[in-house]
Amino acid sequence: MMSRMRTTVTLDDDTTNLVRRRMAERGVGFKQALNELIRETAERGRPPFRTPTYAMGQATVDLTKALQVAGQLEDDEIQRKLHRGV
């Protein structure tokens, strides 16, 4: 036997509309419509998150020394600001 839980939820307007649409389409009550939508979402699952990658060509800087390059750029900027009196 399935255990039941009685609770109060606050739905946003968009999710309320989804439940109401399900109620109208299937002629079911609020509780059944909400349970169906939750089950369908859980069964469908979420597709794995994918980050697109792009070919950017050859690096123009030796990336093995990226921290050294970043440090030099930062030093140059500090000297520029000191020279300007900022």
Buried (B, 14 or more C-beta within 10 A) or exposed (E): EEEEEEEEEEEEEEEEEBBEEBBEEEEBEEEBBBEBBEEEEEEEEEEEEEEEEEEEEEEEEEEEEEEEEEEEEEEEEEEEEEEEEE
